[in-house]
């Protein structure tokens, strides 16, 4: 009986902490929730503008996509095609 009460208190405490974390309005929590939503739902509706280093617009893409990036490349899938940009300036705007 004592063991059940302890486990119940732990579960209730965890649920309260999780609710407080998700329900908080801090910016990092909102970004985290949006990232999780994007991962689960296959991306967010975005506009992607790609520029060369002189500032000339190379390409514009618009649609629902999930974007991956590192120091030298940006990649995403859109309408069944994979786009990979190396060493370019990529502007991503969420709609």
C-alpha positions as CSV (number, residue, x, y, z in Angstrom):
1,X,0.0,0.0,0.0
2,X,2.8,2.4,0.9
3,X,4.6,1.6,-2.4
4,X,1.4,2.5,-4.4
5,X,1.1,5.9,-2.7
6,X,4.8,6.7,-3.4
7,X,4.4,5.8,-7.0
8,X,1.2,7.8,-7.3
9,X,2.9,10.9,-5.8
10,X,5.8,10.5,-8.2
11,X,3.4,10.2,-11.2
12,X,1.3,13.1,-10.1
13,X,4.4,15.3,-9.6
14,X,5.8,14.4,-13.0
15,X,2.4,15.3,-14.6
16,X,2.3,18.6,-12.8
17,X,5.9,19.5,-13.9
18,X,5.2,18.4,-17.5
19,X,2.0,20.6,-17.6
20,X,3.9,23.6,-16.1
21,X,6.7,23.1,-18.7
22,X,4.4,22.8,-21.7
23,X,2.0,25.5,-20.5
24,X,4.7,28.1,-19.8
25,X,4.9,30.9,-22.3
26,X,8.7,31.2,-22.4
27,X,10.1,31.6,-25.9
28,X,12.4,28.6,-25.8
29,X,9.4,26.4,-24.8
30,X,7.4,27.7,-27.7
31,X,10.2,27.1,-30.1
32,X,10.6,23.6,-28.8
33,X,6.9,22.8,-29.2
34,X,7.0,24.2,-32.7
35,X,10.0,22.1,-33.6
36,X,8.3,19.0,-32.3
37,X,5.1,19.8,-34.2
38,X,7.2,20.3,-37.4
39,X,8.9,17.0,-36.9
40,X,5.7,15.1,-36.3
41,X,3.6,16.8,-39.0
42,X,6.2,16.8,-41.8
43,X,7.2,20.4,-41.6
44,X,5.8,23.9,-41.5
45,X,4.6,26.1,-44.3
46,X,7.6,28.3,-45.2
47,X,9.1,30.5,-47.9
48,X,12.8,29.9,-48.6
49,X,14.9,32.5,-50.4
50,X,18.4,31.5,-51.5
51,X,21.0,34.2,-52.2
52,X,24.6,34.0,-53.4
53,X,27.2,35.8,-51.3
54,X,26.8,39.0,-53.4
55,X,23.1,39.2,-52.4
56,X,21.7,38.1,-55.7
57,X,18.5,36.0,-55.4
58,X,19.2,32.5,-56.8
59,X,15.9,30.7,-56.0
60,X,12.6,31.0,-54.0
61,X,10.7,28.0,-52.8
62,X,7.3,28.0,-51.0
63,X,5.4,25.1,-49.3
64,X,5.3,22.8,-46.4
65,X,8.8,21.6,-45.5
66,X,11.1,20.5,-42.8
67,X,14.5,22.2,-43.0
68,X,17.9,20.7,-41.9
69,X,21.0,22.7,-41.8
70,X,24.6,22.8,-40.7
71,X,27.5,25.2,-41.2
72,X,27.9,24.7,-44.9
73,X,24.6,23.3,-46.3
74,X,20.8,23.6,-46.0
75,X,18.5,20.8,-47.2
76,X,14.8,20.2,-47.5
77,X,12.3,18.2,-49.4
78,X,9.5,19.9,-51.3
79,X,6.9,18.4,-53.7
80,X,8.8,15.2,-53.9
81,X,12.2,16.8,-54.7
82,X,15.2,17.2,-52.4
83,X,16.9,20.6,-52.5
84,X,20.4,21.0,-51.1
85,X,22.2,24.3,-51.1
86,X,25.9,24.5,-50.2
87,X,27.7,27.7,-49.2
88,X,24.7,30.0,-49.8
89,X,22.8,32.5,-47.8
90,X,19.4,30.9,-47.0
91,X,16.5,32.9,-45.6
92,X,13.6,30.9,-44.2
93,X,10.3,32.7,-43.4
94,X,7.5,30.8,-41.7
95,X,4.1,31.7,-43.0
